[in-house]
Amino acid sequence: MDLELRHLKTIRAIADAGSLTRAATALGLAQPALSAQLKR
């Protein structure tokens, strides 16, 4: 798996926010979209 900058930003947002829902909001995504990104 090749990590891209967007993957690192997603992981960082989740760590900073403490939850997927808050991270999704911070990234301007719906929570299901963020979950789908994590699966990839």
Number of C-alpha atoms within 10 A of each C-alpha: 4 5 7 8 8 10 14 11 12 19 14 13 19 19 12 12 15 11 12 19 17 17 22 20 14 15 15 10 14 15 17 12 10 19 14 9 12 11 6 7
